Structure formats: structure tokens, C-alpha cells
């Protein structure tokens, strides 16, 4: 397989047919756990202080504007959306978030996209993580193409905190298949100098992810078997984003800044 994939961890009840306790995702609020056991003793999530050195930390001196686009449609469900929040927290922790360093904005979409917060809304990592923890679940249909156009027109703008001469990253998190065309909007984003990563979970259309993401697909497309194992790709994703930010920064510094949003 030519894309990064994560394997679904067998649920606990499959390991013990007599088990009557429901899987952890049925009852547990995983918004901010200290330790979460998903049935395999080797698969444990540990969360510490946001500034902890545990896990990968992007150390590049290059700054960036990162906009995350989250599918909040009904097909995800409230329980799985909690896991999306946990994934987002881990993603944010890997970057040095400050007003004059890395900025992170987020939009959520279903049938109609909306800004949850702009790039210039939060000036610390802790503030962004708090916003993630309080991210509401939207619900609705799946119009990914409309949402991609929306972030181009609303998130990657100077009035929203987007800076000239700074690497720009878009990270899409979705499940299922879009109900509209994603190819022209994704192409418009890429032509505007925005590097796109596409993360698909569960019943996603892999060809659609490839059509959205920037090349190469081996490092920009992630296909995850289930929401419960999204954490498996955090380190690989953040390392790749960090590396690309560093390289894009070097490329931009050799170009006329007027060519960059």
C-alpha cells in the first residue's frame, strides 16, 4: 500500500468473548485522560503537561501558519469526535505555538463550514489546547469541497492572521466520502502555496484523499482504520509537517515574498 496506514486494534470484547463491559469508547470521556487503555497493554496514551518533552517536539526555527479542517458530520458521532479532540491535542503539543512563531487555526465543516478560531485568535499552546478541548461537535452532511474553498477564502487571509512569507499548511481530517467535488478546491489551495495533508478515518475514499493532498502521497496521505487508533499517526504526521515547514521556509526565503500569501 502506498499510503501511511494504521491498523485497527482488536476490541477488548473480541479478546474475551465473555467480557460484558462495553468498549472504552462507549462510556469514557477521553477528552483529557491521564492514561487510556484500549484493550492492548502496549497501546496506552499518556498525557502530561503541555510543555512536556515526552513525544516528538518540532524544534525547527521556522515559523508557520497551520489551519486544521475537521469534518464534524453525523457519520463521525459524538464518541468518535472525542477521539478527534484527543488527536488534535496531541498534534498541537508537537509545535511551538506562539503569536510570533507557529499559529494554529481551525475550521469545522459538515454541510456548511464555520471558523472555530482564526490563526490570530490564540497566542499560546495552552490556549489552543483549551480551545480544542471545548471544540463542539457540529453534525450535518459532508461537503469537503465547499470546506476547502472556505478555508482558502477565510482562514488563509491576513485579517485572519495569515502572514506573508510564512509556510502555510492545511490538515484535513475526514471520514467517508464527500458529497461534492474536492478536486478544484484542493488544486486552488495548492496553487496558492498551501501544502495539504489529508487524514482519512474508517470508511474514507482513499482516492479522494490522494486528490486533495499535496505530493508525495506517501507522506501526505494517511488512512486510519478507526478513530481509536488515530494516535498511531501523530508522531509521523507531526515529524513530516515539521520537516516540510523547515524546507518550505528555506524555499520561501529564496523567493519574492509577493508570490506567497
N, C-alpha and C positions, 0 to 999 in steps of 0.2 A: 504493500500500500504506500502511495506516495504522499500521504499526509500524516501529520502527527496525530496519533490516536491514543485514547486512554481506555483501558479495559474495565468493564463493569465488575465491581467486587461482588461476589455472590452474597445475596442477602442472608441474614442470620438464620431465617426460618428454613432455608434450603440446607443449611448445615445440620440442623436438628429438627427433624420432622415433627417432634413432639413439642417444639417450642410454641408457646401461645402468646408470648409478648410480641407486640407489633414492631415492625422495623423502626429504627430511631427517627426516621423522617415523619412518622405518623403522629408522634406526640411531642417530640423535643423541639424546643425553640433553639435553633443553632445560631442565632444572631450574634452571640458573644460568648461561646463556651470556652472554658479553660482546657478541657480535654474532651474529645469526641471519639468514641469507639464505634466503628461502623461494622463490627462483626469479625473482622480480621485483626488480631492483636498487633500486626505490623502496620496497620493503617490507622494512624492516630493523628489528629490535628491538635497542635499545641499553640496556643496564643499567649503572647506575653506583652510586655509594654510596647507601644507602637515604635519606639526608638530602639528596640532590642536588636542586637546583631544576629539573632537567630534567623536562618533563612537567607536567601540572596538579597543583597542590597546593591542597587545601581550606584556605582561610585564615579561615573563619568562627570567631568566638569561641565559638559554641555547641558544647556537648558532646553526645555521642550514644552510644547502645548499638546496635551493628551485629552482627547474627547472620547468618552465611552458611550456607546449607543446600546441600550439594553432593551430587548424585546420583553414587554410586560403583558403579552396576550394571555387569554384564558387558558390556552393549551399548557402553559407552564404550571399554573396552580400556586396557591399560597405557600404550601410546604416547600416546594422546589424554589420558590422565589427567596425564601430564607437562605437557601444554599447559595443562590446567586449573590446575595448580600455578603455572605462569608467569603466567597471567591473575590468579590470586589475589595473587601477589606484587605485580604492578603496581597492583592495586586497593588493597591495604594501604598502599603507598607514598604514595598520594594524601592520606592522613589523618594528623592529628597524634595518634598513638596514645600515650596515657599513662594512668595509673590514674585521674587526676582530669580527663581530657579524653575523647577518643574511646576506647571499649573495643570490641574485636572478638572475638567468639566464633565457633566453627564446629562444625557437626554434619554428619555424613556419613550417607547412607542408601542402602539398597537394599531388601531385604525387611524388615530390622529396622534402625531408625535408632540412631545412637550419638553421644554427645558426644565430639568430638575435643579441644576445650578450651572452658572456660566464659569468659564475659566478664571475670571477675576473675582469670583464670589468668596472663595476661601483662601486664606493666606498661610495656613499651616496644615501639616499632615493630619494632626489630631482633628482639626475642623472638618476636613474631607471625610475622615473615617466616621465621625459623628453623623455627617450627612448621609453616608452610606447606610449606617445602622437605622436611620429613620426614613430610608427610601420607601415610599408607599408602593404598593402593588396596584398597577393601573387596570389591567384587564381589557379585553377587546379583541379585535381581529389582528392580522399580521400583514402590514403594508410596509415592508422593508425598504422598497424603492423610494417611497414617499419620505420615509425617515432619513434615508441617506441624503436626499436633496435638502431636507430640513436642517441637518447639521451643517451642510455646506453654506446655506444661506443665513443661518442664525448663530451657530457656535464658533465657526472659524472666521469671525469678524473682529475688527479692532474694538468696537464698542462692547463686545462680549469678553474681551481680554486676550484675544489672539494677537501675538506680537510679530512684527516683521523680522525677517532674518532668523527665525527660530524654527527648528524641526517640528513638523506637525504630524501627529499620529492619531488615527482613528481606530478604535477597537470595537467591533460589533460582537454582541453576544445574543444568539438567537436559537430557536428550536423550530422544527417544522419547515414548511416551505412558504415563501412569500406569496401573497395574493396579487402582487403587481410586479412589474418588470424592474429588476435590480441593475441591469447592465448599464444603461445610460447614466443613472445617478452615480454609480460606482466609478465609472470612467471619468465623469466630471470632477469627482473628488481627487482621483489620482492625477488628472491633468492640472489640478490646482496645486499640486505639490504635497498632497496629503497621503501619507503612507498608511495603507489599510490592512488590518488584521481581522480575520473572520473566525469566530469561535462558534461552532455548531454543537448542540447538545441533543442527544436522543434521536428523534425522528427527523433529522435535518436533511436537506437536499445538498449533498456534497458538491455537486456540480455548481450549484448556486453559490456556495461558499467560495469556490475557486474563481467564479466570475466576478466576485466582489473584491477579493483580496489582491493586494499588490504582489508581484512576483518577488522571489520564487515561492510557489505554493508549499514547498516542503517546510518552510519556516514561517509562513504567514497564514496557513490554514490549519485549524485544529478541529478535529471531530471527536467529541467525547461521548462515550456510550450512555452516561447517565449523569444527572445533576450531582449525585452523591460522590462522584469522583472528579469533579471539576478541579479540585485542589491539586490533582496529579499534574496538571499542566502549568500551574502558576509559575514555578521556577523557570521552566523552559521558555515560557512566554515572556516573562519579565527580563530574562537574560537577552533574548532576541531583540526586544524593544529597546533595551539599554544599548546594545551594540549598534542597532540601526540609528538611534539618536546620535550617538557619537560619530558615526560615519556621515550621516546627513549634515551634521554641524560642520564637519570639515568640508563637505561639498558646497554648502551654502556660503561659507566664508570665501570661497573662490568664485562666487557668482555675484552679479549685481543684485543687491537686496530688493530692487524694484520688481524682480521676477518672482519673489516669494511673497505670499500673502502676509 
